[in-house]
Amino acid sequence: MSHNTQPNRREFLTLAAGVFAVSAVPFVARRRGRLHAQLHMRSLPVMGTTAEIAVLHGDAAYAQAGMLAALREMQRVEFAMTRFSVASDIGRANAMAGQQRVAIAAETALVIQTALAWADVTNGGFDPALARVVDLWDVKHRHTPPAHEQVQRLAGRHLYRSIDADQQSVFVREPDALIDLGGIACGYGVDRAVAVLRDWGIHNGYINVGGDIYALGHDADGEPWQVGVRSPADANALITTVPLSDAAIATSGDYEQGYTYRGRRYHHIIDPASAEPRLTRTHTLTVVADKCIDADAASTAVFGLSQAAAQRVLALRAPTSRIVANG
């Protein structure tokens, strides 16, 4: 169920998954002595988390209607691209794995092809065909690693190469290569929500879905939105603050989802080469990009890579993006 809220004056707007926007915006902003705009907020469960939208607008009812339209657009994307429904494009494609090609919407095909392009430039370091591996580890519910034999069977397979997609259909050739767009579809959904807000003539605000954020325009003072990246060691501390205007930001980290077993942290960011949670000294990585689909994919694709290797990947797939936090 959606709900509407209004922030207190100079309230910190806390967002999920390691990134939050620090709002230093007065509840009501005034320019030259007259009422200018008010910050309106709305949230709705989507994509396994809560989508939060805040916009600056002079008409409360219009702002709420525009935000609801943007949230509904994200729900529509989720319905098409979730792997947890047999009725979705991805659910139908996975159900027919190894059997036949499945017709899908053009936008689903676009997201799959974009994911495969990220897989190519990382030599499979980013792999959108890891649904079986993700389910095997199930870090939300497990407290011990799965059997070594089960893991090894899926390791180093370059499963993404078994996904054959064109502009209107997809064929999953290998039953072990089930599609999971969790590392990219959320970013696409945010981009679509941004497009809806702009269609409504709303150009200042932000959208956050589980830490995938797009900042539209400026805050009530005409300044870029300030986005703080939390410390992986302390949920109440920041490691950096990033000014953001008409751009996206996304963070991947090993501290939100997972468990520790015999001294090792097992988290949700999978290394396809080992079919295990990625073993790295990196605990958090944040990327800024022009589009949220790229920020989302990039933060996963280059997580744990050296700075030089990460920059090479970004130069190939999202040349205007940049790493703003890595530690």
Residue, then its C-alpha position, 0 to 999 in steps of 0.5 A: m500500500s502506498h503512503n504519503t509523507q512530508p519531511n520535517r524541516r532539514e530532515f535527513l531523508t534516509l534511503a536504503a542499500g548503503v546510499f541516502a540523500v541528505s536533505a538540507v532543504p527547508f520544508v517550504a522554500r521561499r524566493r524573494g519573499r514568496l512561496h516557491a515550492q514544497l517537497h512532496m513524498r510518496s513510497l510504494p513496495v516494488m522490486g523487492t524493496t520500497a521505492e521512494i519518490a520526492v518532488l518539488h512542486g507548487d501543486a500538492a495534488y498534481a505532485q502526488a498524481g505524478m509520483l503515483a504514475a511514476l511508481r506505477e511505471m516501476q511496477r509495470v517494469e517489475f511485472a515484465m522483468t521479474r523472474f519470480s512470476v511465471a507470467s513475466d517475460i523472464g519467467r516465461a523465458n526461464a520456463m522454456a529454457g532448453q526448449q524454445r524461443v519465447a516472445i518478449a516485449a521490446e523493452t525486456a529485450l533491450v534490458i537483456q541485451t544491455a546486460l549481455a553487453w556488460a557481461d561481454v566487457t567484463n568477460g562474464g564478471f557481470d552475468p545476467a544468467l545466474a538465477r540458479v547460483v543466486d538461489l543456491w546461495d540464498v543469502k537472505h535465508r541461509h546461514t551456512p554455505p551450500a555443498h561444494e559439489q553444488v557450487q562447483r557444478l555452476a562455476g566458471r560456466h559463462l552462463y550468459r553465453s547461453i542467452d540468445a536475445d533479439q529485439q522481440s524474443v529470447f531463447v535460454r539454450e541451457p537450463d542452468a542459465l536462467i535469467d536474473l535481471g536483478g543487477i540491472a532491471c531496477g536501474y531501468g525501472v528508475d529511468r522509466a520513472v524519471a521519464v514519467l515525471r518529466d512527462w508530467g512536467i516535474h523536473n526537480g526531485y529524486i527517485n530511490v529504489g533500494g539504493d538505485i537513485y536518480a536526482l532530477g534537477h535541483d533542490a529548493d535552493g537551486e543546488p544539486w541534491q546531496v547524496g551521502v554514501r554510508s560507511p559499510a562499517d557504520a550505518n550512521a556514518l558517511i564515507t563521502t557526499v556527492p552533489l547530484s543533478d540530472a544523474a544517477i548513483a548506485t551502490s553495491g556492498d557486501y554488508e546489506q545482505g548476507y551472513t558470516y560463517r567461519g570468519r568469511r562474509y557470504h553476501h549477495i554479489i556473486d562471482p560467476a568464475s567461482a559461483e560463490p559470493r565475490l571474495t574481495r577486500t572491497h566492501t562498498l562501491t558507488v558509481v555515478a552515471d547518466k542513466c540509472i541502468d548503467a549505474d546499477a549494472a556498473s556498481t555490480a560489474v566492477f565491484g572488487l576489481s582494481q581501479a584500473a580494471a574498473q575504469r577500463v570496463l566503464a570506459l567501454r560501456a559507460p564512458t561518462s560514468r565515474i566511481v565516487a566511492n570504493g572501499 
